[in-house]
């Protein structure tokens, strides 16, 4: 089973993440940031990665440290769970429509972190959640998950729909990239022999 648990404790946050890449999308998320919980529920459900997150952060300051550090911990857990990445499909992509919004995500579980972010939110906040933290989450996930990640907004009028379409698109791309390739289940998907 491709599973991992990461505990990350700093002066700003105390986070534990457990995930199972070969799950069914079961989730139990409690970060103290309601909108982030909702987005992580979507990430788990649509990637079919079982995900448990517990986070306590300095929310009296703002949500930034909690959101970023949760992204770091999930990325680290994903890296640990995938190991040498033997047998994975490696690449994944998805065009995800959600009402007025359409977001495209394409990713490579290459071990080479890079984020291309072409998303513009029409509002600065979704409820009390700062929309610029969506990018911060994905930057942390890509960096600590060793993911080359491209996220492009094709359409969108509603900030909530744009953010949710982004999380769901990345989730579907992760599902495809992390699944075992039945034609090459014993091979590392690189001509280099390592990722």
C-alpha positions as CSV (number, residue, x, y, z in Angstrom):
1,X,0.0,0.0,0.0
2,X,1.3,3.5,-0.9
3,X,0.6,5.3,2.3
4,X,2.5,7.9,4.4
5,X,2.1,10.0,7.5
6,X,3.9,13.4,7.9
7,X,4.0,15.4,11.1
8,X,5.1,19.0,10.7
9,X,5.5,21.3,13.7
10,X,6.8,24.8,13.6
11,X,6.4,27.9,15.8
12,X,3.4,28.8,13.5
13,X,1.6,25.5,12.9
14,X,1.2,21.9,14.1
15,X,0.1,19.6,11.3
16,X,-0.3,15.9,10.7
17,X,-1.2,14.4,7.3
18,X,-2.0,10.8,6.5
19,X,-2.7,9.7,3.0
20,X,-3.2,6.6,0.9
21,X,-2.6,7.0,-2.8
22,X,-4.6,3.7,-3.5
23,X,-7.6,4.8,-1.5
24,X,-11.2,5.6,-2.5
25,X,-11.3,9.3,-1.7
26,X,-12.2,9.1,1.9
27,X,-11.4,12.3,3.8
28,X,-11.3,13.6,7.3
29,X,-10.1,17.2,7.2
30,X,-9.8,19.7,10.1
31,X,-7.5,22.6,9.6
32,X,-9.5,25.4,11.3
33,X,-9.9,27.1,7.9
34,X,-13.3,26.3,6.6
35,X,-12.8,27.0,2.9
36,X,-9.5,25.1,2.9
37,X,-11.3,22.1,4.5
38,X,-13.9,22.2,1.7
39,X,-11.2,22.3,-1.0
40,X,-9.2,19.5,0.5
41,X,-12.4,17.4,0.7
42,X,-12.6,17.9,-3.1
43,X,-8.9,17.1,-3.6
44,X,-9.3,13.8,-1.8
45,X,-12.7,12.8,-3.3
46,X,-11.7,13.5,-6.9
47,X,-8.1,12.1,-6.7
48,X,-9.4,9.0,-4.9
49,X,-6.5,9.6,-2.4
50,X,-7.6,8.9,1.2
51,X,-6.7,12.0,3.2
52,X,-6.7,12.8,6.9
53,X,-5.4,16.3,7.9
54,X,-5.2,17.8,11.4
55,X,-3.9,21.3,11.6
56,X,-3.6,23.9,14.4
57,X,-2.1,27.2,13.2
58,X,-1.8,30.8,14.1
59,X,-5.2,31.7,12.7
60,X,-5.3,34.8,15.0
61,X,-2.8,36.3,12.6
62,X,-4.3,35.0,9.4
63,X,-4.8,31.8,7.4
64,X,-1.5,32.0,5.4
65,X,0.8,29.9,7.5
66,X,-1.8,27.1,7.9
67,X,-2.7,27.0,4.2
68,X,0.9,27.0,3.1
69,X,2.1,24.4,5.7
70,X,-0.8,22.1,4.9
71,X,0.3,22.2,1.3
72,X,3.9,21.4,2.3
73,X,2.8,18.5,4.5
74,X,0.5,17.0,1.8
75,X,3.3,17.3,-0.8
76,X,5.8,15.6,1.5
77,X,3.4,12.8,2.3
78,X,2.7,12.3,-1.4
79,X,6.4,12.1,-2.1
80,X,6.9,9.5,0.6
81,X,3.9,7.4,-0.4
82,X,5.0,7.3,-4.1
83,X,8.6,6.2,-3.2
84,X,10.7,5.6,-6.3
85,X,7.5,6.1,-8.4
86,X,7.9,2.6,-10.0
87,X,4.9,1.8,-12.1
88,X,3.1,5.1,-12.0
89,X,1.7,6.7,-15.1
90,X,3.6,9.9,-14.1
91,X,1.5,12.4,-16.2
92,X,-2.0,13.6,-15.7
93,X,-4.3,16.3,-16.9
94,X,-7.9,17.5,-16.7
95,X,-10.1,20.2,-18.1
96,X,-12.6,20.7,-15.3
97,X,-15.9,22.7,-15.9
98,X,-17.8,24.0,-12.9
99,X,-20.7,26.2,-13.9
100,X,-19.1,29.4,-15.2
101,X,-15.6,28.3,-14.5
102,X,-13.3,26.0,-16.5
103,X,-9.8,25.2,-15.2
104,X,-7.2,23.0,-16.9
105,X,-4.5,21.3,-14.8
106,X,-1.6,19.3,-16.2
107,X,1.1,17.8,-14.1
108,X,4.2,15.6,-14.1
109,X,5.2,13.7,-11.0
110,X,8.8,14.3,-12.1
111,X,10.6,15.2,-8.9
112,X,11.2,18.6,-10.5
113,X,9.0,21.1,-8.7
114,X,7.6,23.9,-10.8
115,X,4.4,25.9,-10.8
116,X,2.8,27.7,-13.7
117,X,-0.2,29.6,-12.4
118,X,-2.6,31.4,-14.8
119,X,-5.6,32.0,-12.5
120,X,-7.2,35.3,-11.8
121,X,-9.9,35.7,-9.1
122,X,-12.5,38.4,-9.6
123,X,-12.7,39.0,-5.8
124,X,-10.0,39.2,-3.1
125,X,-12.0,36.9,-0.8
126,X,-14.2,33.9,-0.8
127,X,-16.2,34.5,2.4
128,X,-13.3,35.3,4.8
129,X,-10.7,33.3,2.8
130,X,-8.0,35.2,1.0
131,X,-8.1,34.1,-2.7
132,X,-4.3,34.6,-3.1
133,X,-3.8,31.6,-0.7
134,X,-5.1,29.2,-3.4
135,X,-1.8,29.8,-5.3
136,X,0.2,29.5,-2.0
137,X,-1.3,26.1,-1.4
138,X,-0.5,24.8,-4.9
139,X,3.0,26.3,-4.8
140,X,3.7,24.5,-1.5
141,X,2.2,21.2,-2.9
142,X,4.2,21.4,-6.1
143,X,7.5,22.3,-4.3
144,X,7.3,19.6,-1.6
145,X,5.6,17.0,-3.8
146,X,8.2,17.3,-6.6
147,X,5.4,18.1,-9.1
148,X,5.6,20.1,-12.3
149,X,2.2,21.7,-12.1
150,X,0.4,23.9,-14.6
151,X,-2.9,25.4,-13.7
152,X,-4.8,27.5,-16.3
153,X,-8.1,29.3,-15.9
154,X,-9.9,29.2,-19.2
155,X,-13.2,30.8,-18.0
156,X,-14.6,32.0,-14.7
157,X,-16.8,34.7,-13.2
158,X,-17.3,33.3,-9.6
159,X,-14.2,33.1,-7.3
160,X,-15.6,30.0,-5.4
161,X,-16.2,28.2,-8.7
162,X,-12.8,29.0,-10.1
163,X,-11.0,27.8,-6.9
164,X,-13.1,24.6,-6.7
165,X,-12.6,23.9,-10.3
166,X,-8.8,24.3,-9.8
167,X,-8.7,21.9,-6.9
168,X,-10.9,19.3,-8.7
169,X,-8.8,19.6,-11.9
170,X,-5.6,19.0,-9.9
171,X,-7.2,16.1,-8.1
172,X,-8.2,14.4,-11.3
173,X,-4.8,14.9,-12.8
174,X,-3.1,13.5,-9.7
175,X,-5.4,10.5,-9.9
176,X,-4.3,9.8,-13.4
177,X,-0.6,10.4,-12.8
178,X,-0.4,8.4,-9.6
179,X,-2.2,5.4,-10.8
180,X,-0.3,2.2,-11.6
181,X,0.2,1.7,-15.3
182,X,-0.8,-1.9,-16.0
183,X,1.5,-2.1,-19.0
184,X,4.6,-1.0,-17.0
185,X,3.8,-1.7,-13.4
186,X,7.4,-2.7,-12.6
187,X,9.2,0.1,-14.4
188,X,10.1,3.7,-13.5
189,X,8.5,5.9,-16.1
190,X,11.7,7.6,-17.3
191,X,14.5,6.9,-19.8
192,X,16.9,7.9,-17.0
193,X,15.8,5.0,-14.9
194,X,15.0,7.3,-11.9
195,X,12.7,10.1,-11.0
